[in-house]
Amino acid sequence: MIKSSYNVVGVMSGTSLDGIDLVHVNFEYNKDWTFNIIHAETIEYSQKWFDTLKELVSSSFEELKQIDKDYTIYLADIINNFIVKNKIENLDAVCSHGHTALHQPEKKLTYQIGNLSIIAEILKQTVVCDFRPEDVNLGGQGAPLVPIGDALLFSNYHYCLNLGGFANISYNEEGKRIAYDICPVNIVLNKYAEQLGYKYDAGGKIAATGTYISSLANKLEALPFYKQKAPKSLGLEWVNKNIFPLIEASNLPVKDVLNTFSNHIAQEIARVIKKDSRVLITGGGAYNDYLISRIKKSKSMEIVIPNKYLLEFKEALIFAFLGILKLRNEVNCLQSVTGASRDHSSGKIYKV
């Protein structure tokens, strides 16, 4: 039965490995969709899981299968603790992205761990998950998946820009939703902050003390990906192959790497956004004051940074929403965004 009100938990783990984002949300439908975030929390990864997830791309397929099982059990435990702690009852579903282990859509390959059917058995809840593979099988990039949520929940902005492991953008153009990954963000910035003993460069303070090195910036800007047309998406494999070798070869102090790459991010974003647009910025990168200042300087635009719940948990919120659309058998994956052969309702539903 199609309902007008849904009580769900959304779960997201991103490539920047900040932790597992969980949201308890109520969605209402009356001509348009509205939402209310009731609880939200990020659970940091243990050092063991942080190290394991960081090395996923170098794991064999057999190793990935065992990690997948272990991670699914671990994720179920995290979700269950969140449900118990917040005394959440009468859930329609838990909607989970899982964690990306491999993403090579050109080879029709994408693998998110944490989406095995045992998650529903452990939670004793309906679970909607594993949203990417169907799109890849239909010839799509399997990413980004958030834009359907941007279109239906945040249509009062010209652009929705998320600054997480990667910068991804979503906007409406001639009646179609367009979205794609622009460039890496925290997946690069955090790596170099770690070399100085920090998990991340808080506020971009280290980057602000560095020097902009145009020779490195020019090499980054020349990468073929930036000239490709959408749909397009990025993964850690691409960063390992294309970004890190350029940075390492430059042999620069970390502060100069952080400064130059922050400016590179701002320049790539400025290429995309039209002058004087209204831009919603979410994701951990929104806390990077230096990066935001460079984006503002790169082009005239109205930047809106929302409240903490929406800033930090927008992706988890939208994966909760994708799960609802799947339960309703409504489109949650757009051909115009991913390049798939058609719009479709993606994901797996595990019932108990």
C-alpha positions as CSV (number, residue, x, y, z in Angstrom):
1,M,0.0,0.0,0.0
2,I,1.3,3.5,-0.9
3,K,1.5,5.6,2.2
4,S,1.7,9.4,2.7
5,S,3.9,9.2,5.8
6,Y,7.1,7.2,6.4
7,N,9.3,6.6,9.5
8,V,12.8,5.5,8.4
9,V,16.4,5.3,9.3
10,G,19.0,6.3,6.7
11,V,22.6,5.1,6.8
12,M,25.6,6.4,4.9
13,S,29.3,5.8,4.9
14,G,31.4,7.9,2.5
15,T,34.9,7.6,1.0
16,S,36.4,10.2,3.4
17,L,35.9,7.6,6.2
18,D,34.6,10.2,8.7
19,G,32.4,7.4,10.1
20,I,28.9,6.0,9.7
21,D,26.1,8.7,9.4
22,L,22.7,7.7,10.8
23,V,19.5,9.7,10.6
24,H,16.0,9.0,11.9
25,V,13.6,10.8,9.6
26,N,9.9,11.2,9.1
27,F,8.9,11.9,5.5
28,E,5.4,13.2,4.5
29,Y,3.9,13.4,1.0
30,N,1.1,15.8,0.1
31,K,1.7,17.0,-3.5
32,D,5.3,17.6,-2.5
33,W,7.7,15.8,-0.1
34,T,8.7,17.3,3.3
35,F,10.9,15.8,5.9
36,N,11.8,16.2,9.6
37,I,15.1,14.9,11.0
38,I,14.4,13.6,14.5
39,H,17.7,12.1,15.5
40,A,21.1,12.1,13.8
41,E,24.5,10.8,14.8
42,T,27.9,9.9,13.3
43,I,29.7,6.9,14.7
44,E,33.5,7.1,14.1
45,Y,35.2,4.1,12.8
46,S,37.5,2.1,15.1
47,Q,41.2,2.2,14.0
48,K,40.8,-1.4,12.8
49,W,37.9,-0.6,10.6
50,F,39.4,2.7,9.4
51,D,42.5,0.8,8.3
52,T,40.6,-2.0,6.7
53,L,38.3,0.3,4.7
54,K,41.2,2.5,3.6
55,E,42.9,-0.6,1.9
56,L,39.7,-2.1,0.3
57,V,40.9,-1.3,-3.3
58,S,43.9,-3.5,-2.8
59,S,42.0,-6.5,-1.4
60,S,41.3,-9.6,-3.4
61,F,37.8,-10.5,-4.2
62,E,37.9,-13.4,-1.7
63,E,39.1,-11.0,1.0
64,L,36.3,-8.6,0.0
65,K,33.7,-11.3,0.5
66,Q,34.8,-11.9,4.1
67,I,35.2,-8.2,4.8
68,D,31.6,-7.7,3.4
69,K,30.2,-10.3,5.8
70,D,32.1,-8.9,8.8
71,Y,31.2,-5.3,7.9
72,T,27.5,-6.2,7.4
73,I,27.4,-7.6,10.9
74,Y,29.3,-4.6,12.3
75,L,27.0,-2.2,10.5
76,A,23.9,-3.9,11.7
77,D,25.2,-3.6,15.3
78,I,25.8,0.1,14.8
79,I,22.3,0.6,13.4
80,N,20.6,-1.4,16.1
81,N,22.4,0.6,18.9
82,F,21.2,3.8,17.2
83,I,17.6,2.4,17.2
84,V,17.7,1.3,20.8
85,K,19.5,4.4,22.1
86,N,16.9,6.7,20.5
87,K,13.9,4.4,21.3
88,I,12.8,4.4,17.7
89,E,9.7,2.3,17.1
90,N,7.4,1.4,14.2
91,L,10.0,1.8,11.4
92,D,8.9,1.4,7.8
93,A,12.5,0.6,6.8
94,V,16.2,1.0,7.4
95,C,17.7,2.4,4.1
96,S,21.5,1.9,3.8
97,H,24.1,2.9,1.2
98,G,26.7,0.6,2.7
99,H,30.4,1.4,1.9
100,T,31.9,1.5,-1.5
101,A,34.7,-1.1,-2.0
102,L,35.1,-0.9,-5.7
103,H,33.6,1.5,-8.3
104,Q,34.7,0.9,-11.9
105,P,31.5,1.5,-13.9
106,E,33.3,1.4,-17.2
107,K,33.9,-2.3,-16.4
108,K,30.3,-2.7,-15.2
109,L,31.7,-3.2,-11.7
110,T,30.6,-1.6,-8.5
111,Y,30.6,-3.2,-5.0
112,Q,29.2,-1.8,-1.8
113,I,29.9,-3.8,1.3
114,G,27.4,-4.0,4.1
115,N,24.4,-4.9,2.0
116,L,24.1,-8.6,2.6
117,S,20.7,-10.0,3.4
118,I,21.7,-10.9,6.9
119,I,21.5,-7.3,7.9
120,A,17.7,-7.5,7.8
121,E,17.7,-10.7,9.8
122,I,20.0,-9.2,12.5
123,L,18.0,-5.9,12.7
124,K,14.6,-7.6,12.4
125,Q,13.6,-4.7,10.1
126,T,12.8,-4.2,6.4
127,V,16.1,-3.1,4.8
128,V,16.4,-1.2,1.5
129,C,20.0,-1.1,0.3
130,D,22.6,-1.8,-2.5
131,F,21.4,1.0,-4.7
132,R,24.2,1.1,-7.3
133,P,24.6,-2.2,-9.1
134,E,21.3,-2.1,-11.0
135,D,22.2,1.2,-12.5
136,V,25.7,0.0,-13.6
137,N,24.0,-3.1,-15.1
138,L,21.9,-0.7,-17.1
139,G,25.0,1.1,-18.5
140,G,25.0,3.9,-15.9
141,Q,27.8,5.2,-13.7
142,G,26.0,4.0,-10.5
143,A,26.6,7.5,-9.2
144,P,25.7,10.0,-8.1
145,L,22.5,8.8,-6.6
146,V,21.6,11.9,-4.4
147,P,20.3,14.1,-7.2
148,I,16.7,12.7,-7.2
149,G,16.6,13.9,-3.6
150,D,18.0,17.2,-4.5
151,A,15.3,17.6,-7.2
152,L,12.4,16.6,-4.9
153,L,13.5,18.0,-1.6
154,F,15.8,21.0,-2.4
155,S,14.4,22.5,-5.6
156,N,14.7,26.1,-4.2
157,Y,18.5,26.1,-4.9
158,H,20.1,26.5,-8.3
159,Y,22.8,24.0,-7.3
160,C,23.3,21.4,-4.6
161,L,27.0,21.0,-3.9
162,N,28.3,18.3,-1.5
163,L,31.9,18.5,-0.3
164,G,32.8,15.1,1.0
165,G,35.4,12.6,-0.2
166,F,34.6,14.1,-3.6
167,A,32.8,17.3,-4.7
168,N,29.6,16.4,-6.4
169,I,27.0,18.8,-7.8
170,S,23.4,18.6,-8.9
171,Y,21.3,21.1,-10.8
172,N,18.4,21.4,-13.2
173,E,19.0,22.1,-16.8
174,E,16.3,22.4,-19.5
175,G,13.9,20.3,-17.4
176,K,16.5,17.5,-16.7
177,R,18.5,16.9,-13.5
178,I,22.2,16.9,-14.2
179,A,24.7,15.7,-11.7
180,Y,28.2,14.4,-11.5
181,D,31.5,14.3,-9.5
182,I,33.6,17.5,-10.0
183,C,36.8,16.6,-8.3
184,P,38.3,14.9,-5.2
185,V,38.1,16.9,-1.9
186,N,38.6,15.3,1.5
187,I,39.9,12.1,0.1
188,V,43.0,14.1,-0.8
189,L,43.1,16.8,1.8
190,N,42.7,14.4,4.7
191,K,45.5,12.1,3.4
192,Y,48.0,15.0,3.6
193,A,46.7,16.3,6.9
194,E,47.4,12.8,8.3
195,Q,51.0,13.2,7.3
196,L,51.2,16.0,9.9
197,G,49.5,13.8,12.5
198,Y,45.9,15.2,12.1
199,K,42.8,13.4,10.9
200,Y,41.9,16.5,8.8
201,D,43.0,20.1,8.3
202,A,40.5,21.8,10.7
203,G,39.1,24.9,9.2
204,G,41.7,24.7,6.4
205,K,44.2,26.5,8.8
206,I,47.2,24.6,7.5
207,A,46.2,25.2,3.9
208,A,45.9,28.9,4.6
209,T,49.6,29.0,5.7
210,G,50.8,27.3,2.5
211,T,51.8,28.7,-0.9
212,Y,49.9,28.2,-4.1
213,I,52.1,26.3,-6.5
214,S,51.0,27.0,-10.1
215,S,53.1,24.2,-11.7
216,L,51.2,21.5,-9.7
217,A,47.9,23.3,-10.2
218,N,48.4,23.3,-13.9
219,K,49.1,19.6,-14.0
220,L,46.0,18.8,-12.0
221,E,43.9,21.0,-14.2
222,A,45.2,19.2,-17.3
223,L,43.8,15.8,-16.2
224,P,41.5,14.5,-18.9
225,F,38.6,13.8,-16.5
226,Y,38.0,17.5,-16.1
227,K,37.3,17.9,-19.8
228,Q,34.9,15.0,-20.0
229,K,31.2,15.7,-20.2
230,A,28.7,14.4,-17.7
231,P,27.6,11.8,-16.7
232,K,30.9,11.0,-14.9
233,S,31.9,9.8,-11.5
234,L,35.1,9.3,-9.5
235,G,36.5,6.7,-7.2
236,L,39.5,6.1,-5.0
237,E,41.1,4.0,-7.8
238,W,41.1,7.1,-10.0
239,V,42.7,9.3,-7.3
240,N,45.4,6.7,-6.6
241,K,46.2,6.5,-10.3
242,N,45.9,10.2,-11.3
243,I,46.1,12.6,-8.3
244,F,48.5,11.2,-5.8
245,P,51.4,10.5,-8.3
246,L,51.3,14.1,-9.5
247,I,51.4,15.4,-5.9
248,E,54.1,13.1,-4.9
249,A,56.2,13.9,-7.9
250,S,56.0,17.6,-7.0
251,N,57.9,16.9,-3.7
252,L,56.2,19.9,-1.9
253,P,55.7,20.6,1.8
254,V,52.3,19.4,3.0
255,K,51.1,23.0,3.6
256,D,51.7,23.9,0.0
257,V,50.0,20.7,-1.2
258,L,46.9,21.6,0.9
259,N,46.9,25.2,-0.3
260,T,47.3,24.3,-3.9
261,F,44.7,21.5,-3.9
262,S,42.2,23.6,-2.0
263,N,42.5,26.2,-4.7
264,H,42.3,23.5,-7.4
265,I,39.0,22.4,-5.9
266,A,37.6,26.0,-5.9
267,Q,38.7,26.5,-9.5
268,E,37.0,23.3,-10.7
269,I,33.8,24.2,-8.8
270,A,33.8,27.7,-10.3
271,R,33.9,26.2,-13.8
272,V,30.6,24.6,-13.2
273,I,28.5,27.2,-11.3
274,K,27.0,30.1,-13.1
275,K,27.5,33.6,-11.8
276,D,25.1,34.8,-9.1
277,S,23.5,31.4,-8.4
278,R,22.1,30.2,-5.1
279,V,24.2,27.2,-3.9
280,L,23.5,24.9,-1.0
281,I,26.7,23.5,0.3
282,T,26.8,20.4,2.5
283,G,29.3,17.7,3.6
284,G,32.3,17.9,5.9
285,G,34.1,20.3,3.5
286,A,31.6,23.0,4.4
287,Y,33.5,23.3,7.7
288,N,36.7,24.1,5.8
289,D,36.7,27.9,6.1
290,Y,39.7,28.3,3.8
291,L,38.2,26.2,1.1
292,I,34.8,28.0,1.3
293,S,36.7,31.4,1.1
294,R,38.4,30.2,-2.1
295,I,35.1,29.1,-3.6
296,K,33.5,32.4,-2.8
297,K,36.5,34.3,-4.3
298,S,36.4,32.1,-7.5
299,K,33.0,33.4,-8.6
300,S,30.1,35.6,-7.4
301,M,27.5,33.3,-5.9
302,E,25.1,33.1,-2.9
303,I,26.4,30.3,-0.7
304,V,24.0,28.7,1.8
305,I,25.5,26.5,4.5
306,P,22.5,24.9,6.4
307,N,22.1,23.8,10.0
308,K,24.4,21.1,11.4
309,Y,21.8,18.2,10.8
310,L,21.4,19.0,7.2
311,L,25.0,19.9,6.6
312,E,26.4,16.7,8.0
313,F,23.6,14.3,7.3
314,K,22.1,15.3,3.9
315,E,23.4,12.1,2.1
316,A,22.1,9.8,4.8
317,L,18.8,11.7,4.7
318,I,18.6,11.2,0.9
319,F,19.5,7.5,1.1
320,A,16.6,7.2,3.5
321,F,14.5,8.9,0.8
322,L,15.8,6.6,-2.0
323,G,14.7,3.7,0.1
324,I,11.1,5.1,0.4
325,L,11.0,5.6,-3.4
326,K,12.1,2.0,-3.9
327,L,9.4,0.8,-1.5
328,R,6.9,2.8,-3.5
329,N,8.4,1.4,-6.8
330,E,9.0,5.0,-7.9
331,V,12.0,6.3,-9.9
332,N,15.0,6.9,-7.6
333,C,17.7,6.8,-10.2
334,L,17.8,9.2,-13.1
335,Q,19.1,8.4,-16.6
336,S,20.0,12.0,-17.1
337,V,22.4,11.8,-14.1
338,T,24.0,8.4,-14.4
339,G,23.8,7.7,-18.1
340,A,21.8,4.5,-17.7
341,S,19.6,3.3,-20.5
342,R,16.5,4.4,-18.6
343,D,15.1,5.9,-15.3
344,H,14.5,3.2,-12.8
345,S,13.8,2.2,-9.2
346,S,17.1,0.9,-7.9
347,G,18.0,-1.1,-4.8
348,K,17.3,-4.4,-3.0
349,I,14.5,-4.9,-0.4
350,Y,15.1,-7.4,2.3
351,K,12.0,-8.2,4.4
352,V,11.8,-10.1,7.7
